[in-house]
Amino acid sequence: MNRDPLNDMPEESRHEVVAAVQATLGVDEVHAAEIVRSSEPLWDSLERAGGLVDSWGGGEFCQVLPRVLAVIRDGG
């Protein structure tokens, strides 16, 4: 059975970040949740590389991930 990284987040944070990704990218909830799940390895790598970010699923994550995705969407 595969672990769902969204289950590691507090429920309120999970809903907040999924909704923010939906709004930022204009995707449905299923795809937004998939995008959030797939961000965990990158986020963890950034944390291990000297604390460039806070822990995955933390308050910073919920605020920063949608902004990062907006930059990607807009092409920089």
Secondary structure, DSSP 8 states (H G I E B T S, - for coil): ----GGGGS-HHHHHHHHHHHHHHHT--HHHHHHHHHHTHHHHHHHHHTTSSS--TTSHHHHHHHHHHHHHHHHT-
